[in-house]
């Protein structure tokens, strides 16, 4: 290894489903405990203050995903107790199944990209001067929640977003992604936030909608994306947008909303950010005071999947 590098024990998986248990706060606490020391479910429940059945449920999920394993068994009060442990400091999603095995990767401090001034300004404070990622990515819960009992189906898009942002950083602290049900409210969250998804599936996006210059509005039973800057309305399902604003409760914090009318729109916004980064970082075409851009997703190769975008404003 080079000077300053460190090896991190990493679990590689080739399925988003394998990482889903980590989106639950209780499951994440269990993983952190088992990284420090092996333990059995009844003991885990006592240490974390959780219901024992809840612990059994998440331990079963984590074991099935290969994120923890049985380290040994021991007799406890006449029964055989299974002790579990986690051997990994991080988890990695890879595309090739043949690479999905226990491995290590090298994290090299000081290798963050040199960003041009406009892009650097746009990404601050989510990426600090020293290249550290300083934000919580919040996605809608896949379980029924909120007044409409909606289920979010765009959580997998957070993987692409996190991979892109990670390529611009040299330090990331975990956990990185949170469910909207884990954050009480925008008002009470003293953090930089990146909200993924619209107000139907993401509670925090709903709370923030009135603070945005590009917002969701209901018209005739349909949701529209409406721009205050241009006074235009966008009804296409593949319409997406990004907008950066100051945190309404904490002036030193910022919030980036990445959303779309439907999943296709949210995907379009992420693709726009990845493929046309410098353009998306520029101010709005109609109001240069606003860091707010609207895109429409395009399917250039005709396979039914959005692969490019047209910037509308």
C-alpha positions in Angstrom: 0.0 0.0 0.0 1.0 3.6 -0.5 1.6 5.9 2.4 -1.6 7.1 4.0 -3.7 4.3 2.6 -5.6 1.8 4.7 -7.3 -1.5 4.1 -10.9 -1.8 5.0 -12.5 -5.3 5.5 -15.4 -5.1 2.9 -18.3 -7.3 2.1 -19.0 -7.3 -1.6 -22.5 -8.2 -2.9 -24.0 -8.1 -6.4 -27.6 -7.4 -5.4 -29.3 -4.3 -4.0 -31.6 -6.6 -2.1 -28.7 -7.9 0.0 -28.1 -4.4 1.3 -31.7 -3.5 2.1 -31.5 -4.6 5.8 -28.9 -1.9 6.4 -31.5 0.8 5.6 -33.2 -0.1 8.9 -31.8 1.8 11.9 -32.3 -1.2 14.3 -30.5 -3.6 11.8 -27.7 -1.0 11.4 -27.3 -0.8 15.2 -27.1 -4.6 15.4 -24.4 -4.7 12.7 -22.3 -2.0 14.5 -22.6 -4.0 17.8 -21.6 -7.2 16.1 -18.6 -5.5 14.5 -17.3 -4.7 18.0 -18.1 -8.0 19.6 -19.9 -11.3 19.0 -23.2 -11.7 20.7 -26.4 -13.7 20.7 -29.9 -12.3 20.0 -31.2 -12.1 23.6 -28.0 -10.3 24.6 -28.2 -8.0 21.6 -31.8 -7.0 22.5 -30.7 -6.2 26.1 -27.7 -4.1 25.0 -29.6 -2.1 22.4 -32.9 -1.9 24.3 -34.8 -3.6 21.5 -37.6 -6.1 21.5 -36.2 -9.6 21.3 -38.4 -10.7 18.5 -37.3 -7.6 16.5 -33.7 -8.6 17.0 -34.4 -12.2 15.8 -36.1 -10.8 12.8 -33.3 -8.5 11.7 -30.6 -11.1 12.6 -32.3 -13.5 10.3 -32.3 -10.9 7.5 -28.7 -9.9 8.0 -27.5 -13.5 8.1 -29.5 -14.4 4.9 -27.8 -11.5 3.2 -24.4 -12.6 4.3 -23.7 -9.5 6.3 -23.3 -11.3 9.6 -22.4 -14.9 10.4 -22.6 -17.5 13.2 -19.3 -17.4 15.1 -20.0 -20.1 17.6 -22.7 -21.8 19.7 -23.0 -22.0 23.5 -25.4 -23.4 26.0 -27.5 -20.8 27.7 -30.1 -21.7 30.3 -30.5 -25.2 28.9 -30.7 -24.0 25.3 -28.1 -23.7 22.6 -27.5 -20.0 21.8 -26.0 -18.9 18.5 -23.4 -16.2 18.7 -23.2 -13.9 15.7 -20.5 -11.5 14.4 -19.9 -9.0 11.6 -16.4 -9.2 10.0 -16.8 -6.1 7.8 -16.2 -2.4 8.2 -18.0 -1.5 5.0 -20.3 -3.0 2.3 -19.9 -2.7 -1.4 -22.3 -3.2 -4.3 -20.6 -4.7 -7.4 -22.1 -5.5 -10.8 -20.4 -8.8 -11.4 -21.5 -11.8 -9.4 -18.1 -13.5 -9.7 -16.6 -10.6 -7.7 -19.2 -10.8 -4.9 -17.0 -12.4 -2.3 -15.3 -11.2 0.9 -12.6 -8.8 -0.1 -10.8 -5.6 0.8 -10.5 -2.3 -0.9 -8.0 0.5 -0.5 -9.2 3.9 0.5 -6.7 6.6 -0.4 -6.9 9.9 1.6 -6.1 12.9 -0.5 -7.2 11.6 -3.9 -10.4 13.7 -4.3 -10.8 15.3 -7.7 -9.9 18.9 -8.1 -13.3 20.5 -8.8 -13.7 23.6 -10.9 -15.0 26.7 -9.0 -18.6 26.6 -10.1 -19.0 22.9 -9.4 -17.2 23.2 -6.1 -19.5 26.0 -5.0 -22.5 24.0 -6.0 -21.4 20.9 -4.1 -20.5 22.8 -0.9 -21.2 22.1 1.9 -22.2 18.5 0.9 -18.5 18.0 0.0 -16.2 20.0 2.2 -13.0 21.9 1.3 -11.0 18.9 2.3 -13.0 16.5 0.1 -15.1 15.0 3.0 -18.7 14.0 2.3 -20.8 15.8 4.9 -24.5 15.1 4.3 -27.3 12.5 4.8 -28.9 11.0 1.8 -32.6 10.5 2.6 -34.8 8.2 0.6 -38.5 7.4 1.0 -39.3 4.2 3.0 -40.3 1.2 1.0 -43.0 0.5 3.6 -46.4 2.2 3.6 -46.0 5.6 5.4 -47.3 9.1 5.5 -50.9 10.3 5.0 -51.2 8.5 1.6 -49.5 5.3 3.0 -47.2 5.4 0.0 -44.3 3.0 -0.7 -41.2 4.5 -2.2 -39.7 2.6 -5.2 -36.8 4.8 -6.0 -34.4 3.8 -3.1 -32.2 1.8 -5.5 -31.4 5.1 -7.3 -29.5 6.2 -4.2 -26.8 3.7 -5.1 -26.0 5.5 -8.4 -26.2 8.9 -6.7 -23.9 7.7 -3.8 -21.4 6.2 -6.3 -21.2 9.5 -8.2 -20.8 11.6 -5.1 -18.3 9.2 -3.7 -16.1 9.6 -6.8 -15.7 13.3 -5.9 -14.7 12.7 -2.3 -11.8 11.3 -0.4 -13.6 10.6 2.8 -17.1 9.2 3.5 -18.6 8.4 6.9 -21.2 5.7 7.3 -24.1 5.2 7.5 -24.6 7.2 4.4 -28.3 6.6 3.4 -31.3 7.1 5.7 -35.0 6.4 5.3 -37.3 9.4 5.6 -38.9 7.6 8.6 -35.6 7.7 10.4 -35.4 11.5 10.3 -38.1 13.2 12.5 -38.3 16.3 10.4 -36.3 18.8 8.4 -36.8 21.4 11.1 -35.1 19.2 13.8 -32.3 17.8 11.6 -29.2 19.9 12.0 -27.4 18.3 9.0 -26.8 18.9 5.3 -29.5 16.8 3.5 -29.8 15.3 0.1 -33.4 14.3 -0.4 -34.3 11.8 -3.1 -37.8 11.6 -4.3 -41.0 13.7 -4.2 -43.5 14.6 -1.5 -45.7 11.6 -2.0 -43.0 9.1 -1.0 -40.5 11.2 0.9 -41.9 12.9 4.0 -39.0 15.4 4.2 -39.5 16.4 0.6 -43.2 17.0 1.4 -42.2 19.2 4.4 -39.8 21.2 2.2 -42.0 21.5 -0.9 -43.2 25.0 0.0 -39.6 26.3 0.4 -38.6 25.3 -3.2 -38.7 27.5 -6.3 -39.4 24.3 -8.3 -42.1 22.5 -6.5 -44.8 19.9 -6.8 -48.4 21.1 -7.3 -51.6 19.3 -7.6 -53.9 20.1 -10.6 -57.0 18.2 -11.6 -56.0 15.2 -9.5 -52.5 15.1 -11.1 -49.2 16.2 -9.8 -47.2 18.7 -11.8 -43.7 20.1 -11.5 -44.1 23.9 -11.4 -41.3 26.4 -11.8 -41.5 29.8 -10.0 -38.5 31.0 -12.1 -40.2 30.5 -15.4 -43.8 30.2 -14.4 -44.0 27.0 -16.4 -45.6 23.7 -15.5 -44.3 20.3 -16.5 -46.6 17.3 -16.7 -44.4 14.7 -18.4 -43.7 11.6 -16.2 -40.0 11.8 -17.0 -39.7 15.3 -15.7 -37.1 15.7 -12.9 -35.3 18.4 -11.1 -32.6 19.3 -8.7 -32.6 22.3 -6.4 -30.2 23.4 -3.8 -31.4 25.7 -1.0 -30.3 26.9 2.4 -31.6 24.8 5.3 -34.7 26.7 6.6 -33.8 26.0 10.2 -29.9 26.0 10.2 -28.4 28.8 8.0 -25.0 27.0 7.9 -26.5 23.9 6.4 -27.9 23.2 2.9 -30.4 20.9 1.3 -30.3 19.4 -2.2 -33.6 18.0 -3.5 -33.4 15.5 -6.4 -36.9 14.5 -7.4 -39.2 13.7 -10.3 -42.9 13.5 -11.1 -42.4 9.7 -11.1 -39.5 7.3 -10.7 -38.6 8.1 -14.3 -38.2 11.7 -13.4 -36.1 11.1 -10.4 -33.9 8.9 -12.5 -33.6 11.6 -15.1 -32.5 14.1 -12.5 -29.8 11.8 -11.3 -28.6 11.0 -14.8 -28.5 14.7 -15.6 -26.4 15.3 -12.5 -24.0 12.5 -13.5 -23.8 13.0 -17.3 -24.1 16.8 -17.5 -22.6 17.7 -14.1 -21.3 21.1 -15.0 -24.4 22.3 -16.7 -26.6 21.1 -13.9 -24.4 23.0 -11.4 -25.1 26.3 -13.2 -27.9 28.6 -12.0 -31.4 28.4 -13.4 -31.8 29.8 -16.9 -34.6 32.2 -15.9 -33.3 33.3 -12.5 -29.5 33.2 -11.9 -30.1 33.5 -8.1 -31.5 30.0 -8.0 -29.5 26.7 -8.1 -32.5 24.9 -9.6 -32.6 22.9 -12.9 -35.3 21.0 -14.6 -34.7 18.1 -17.0 -36.8 15.7 -19.1 -35.5 12.1 -19.4 -34.8 10.7 -22.8 -34.6 7.1 -24.0 -32.0 7.4 -26.8 -31.5 3.7 -27.5 -35.1 2.7 -27.4 -34.8 0.1 -24.7 -37.5 1.6 -22.4 -34.9 3.0 -19.9 -34.0 6.6 -19.6 -30.3 7.1 -20.5 -30.0 10.8 -21.2 -31.7 14.1 -20.5 -32.7 17.4 -22.0 -32.3 20.4 -19.8 -35.5 22.4 -19.8 -34.3 25.2 -17.5 
